[in-house]
Amino acid sequence: MKITLPEHISSRAWKTALRWALVGEKGRVVVATNPSNLRGKVAIGTDVWSADSDEFIEVGADVIVVSAKGVHI
């Protein structure tokens, strides 16, 4: 699953540290994810992140962040 960082985080170093800190975190899908797009949403703690996945994941599913790429996880 990949998750987009919010635009208000502007420091490149902070983005890199934050994305790796989220790998392994548990979340819950709040807007269904679909392959190869960032329309899905996942709640991790009190934050909601845009997300994509390799397969469709329904609302309410528990997920774990497994990878990071660029500013997405």
Secondary structure, DSSP 8 states (H G I E B T S, - for coil): -EEE--TT---HHHHHHHHHHHTT-EEEEEE-B-BT-S-EEEEETTEEEEEEBSS-B-TT-EEE----BTTB-
